[in-house]
Amino acid sequence: MRYVLIVLTILGVALGIAAVVLGGADDSPGLQLIGVLLVIGAVVFGIRNLRRGT
């Protein structure tokens, strides 16, 4: 179960980075904001689950 959470965290960060890059290429500040929020949320999710030990 721990590996699934790690993979979900990595996928969330990768998707967020892709959104920021694509938002920058398309000049879309909304997509960049969504990407940044997704990266922050995925990192917080990953840290919380690592601290819990699940």
N, C-alpha and C positions, 0 to 999 in steps of 0.2 A: 504494500500500500504506500510505503514511503517513496518508492521510485515513481509511482504514478503522480504523486504530488510534486515531485521534483520536475518531472517532464511537463506537467501543467504549468509550473512556474516558468520554465524555460520557454515554452510555447507562448505564454502570455507576454513575456519580455520581447521575444522575437516579433510577435504580431504588433506590439506597440512601437517598436523601432521601425518596422515597415510602414506603419501608419504615419509616423513622423516624417520619414523620408519621402513617402508619396505625397503627403500634405505639403511638404516644402517644394516639391517639383510642380505641383498643381497650384501652388500659391493659395492653399486653403488653411486658414488658421484654425478652423473648427476641427479638421481632421488631425492637425498637429496636437491640439489640446486633448483630443480623445486618446491619441497615441501616448502622450506623456502620462495621462491619468491611468492608462492601462499598464504602462511600465511600473509606475509607482505602486499601483494596486497589486501587481504580480509579485513585486519585491516584498511588499509587506506581507502578502499571503505566504510566500516562501519562508520568510524569517519567522513568522508566527508558528508555522508548522514544524520548522526545525527546532524551535525552542520547546514546543510541546513534547516532542519526541515521538510523534505518531507517524 
